[in-house]
Amino acid sequence: MRMSKQSFEEALKELEAIVSALEDGELPLEEAVKKYETGRQLAEHCQKLLEDAEKVLTKVMVTNGEEAPFDSEE
C-alpha cells in the first residue's frame, strides 16, 4: 500500500514495527538505514494526517459568540 493511501492507524502500526526492529539492534546496517528512512517518511505522513485532522477540528464558524461545527462543504 502506498504511504499516501495509508490511514493514520496503518502508518502508525508500521512505524511502531520499524522502531521496534531498530531498537532490537539486530538488523544489518544497510537494512537499518532503509528502515530508518521508511520510518522517517511514515512519521512525516502521520504528522501531516494529524495536522489535517486538527485543521478540520479547529475550523469553526462563530455565530452569536458561540462556536458552530465546521461545514466541510465550504
C-alpha positions as CSV (number, residue, x, y, z in Angstrom):
1,M,0.0,0.0,0.0
2,R,1.3,3.4,-0.9
3,M,2.1,5.6,2.1
4,S,-0.2,8.4,0.9
5,K,-3.1,6.0,0.9
6,Q,-2.4,4.6,4.4
7,S,-4.7,5.6,7.3
8,F,-3.1,7.1,10.4
9,E,-3.6,3.8,12.2
10,E,-1.9,1.7,9.5
11,A,1.0,4.1,9.2
12,L,1.5,4.3,13.0
13,K,1.4,0.5,13.3
14,E,4.1,0.1,10.6
15,L,6.1,2.9,12.2
16,E,6.0,1.1,15.6
17,A,7.2,-2.1,14.0
18,I,10.1,-0.3,12.4
19,V,11.0,1.4,15.7
20,S,10.9,-2.0,17.5
21,A,13.1,-3.6,14.8
22,L,15.6,-0.7,15.1
23,E,15.7,-0.8,18.9
24,D,16.4,-4.5,18.8
25,G,19.7,-3.7,17.1
26,E,19.8,-6.9,15.2
27,L,19.5,-5.5,11.7
28,P,22.4,-5.2,9.3
29,L,23.4,-1.6,8.8
30,E,22.1,-1.3,5.2
31,E,18.7,-2.7,6.2
32,A,18.6,-0.5,9.3
33,V,19.3,2.6,7.2
34,K,16.5,1.7,4.8
35,K,14.1,1.1,7.7
36,Y,15.1,4.4,9.3
37,E,14.3,6.3,6.1
38,T,10.9,4.5,5.7
39,G,10.2,5.3,9.4
40,R,11.0,8.9,8.8
41,Q,8.6,9.1,5.9
42,L,5.9,7.3,7.9
43,A,6.4,9.8,10.8
44,E,6.0,12.7,8.3
45,H,2.9,11.1,6.9
46,C,1.4,10.7,10.3
47,Q,2.3,14.2,11.2
48,K,0.5,15.5,8.1
49,L,-2.6,13.5,8.8
50,L,-2.7,14.8,12.4
51,E,-2.3,18.4,11.1
52,D,-5.0,17.9,8.6
53,A,-7.4,16.5,11.2
54,E,-6.5,19.4,13.6
55,K,-7.4,21.9,10.9
56,V,-10.8,20.3,10.4
57,L,-11.5,20.1,14.1
58,T,-10.5,23.6,14.9
59,K,-12.2,25.4,11.9
60,V,-15.4,26.8,13.3
61,M,-17.9,29.4,12.5
62,V,-18.6,31.9,15.2
63,T,-22.3,32.6,15.5
64,N,-23.6,34.9,18.2
65,G,-20.4,34.3,20.1
66,E,-20.9,30.5,20.0
67,E,-18.8,28.0,18.1
68,A,-20.6,26.1,15.4
69,P,-19.5,22.9,13.8
70,F,-17.4,23.2,10.6
71,D,-19.3,22.7,7.4
72,S,-17.0,20.6,5.3
73,E,-18.7,21.7,2.1
74,E,-17.5,25.3,2.4
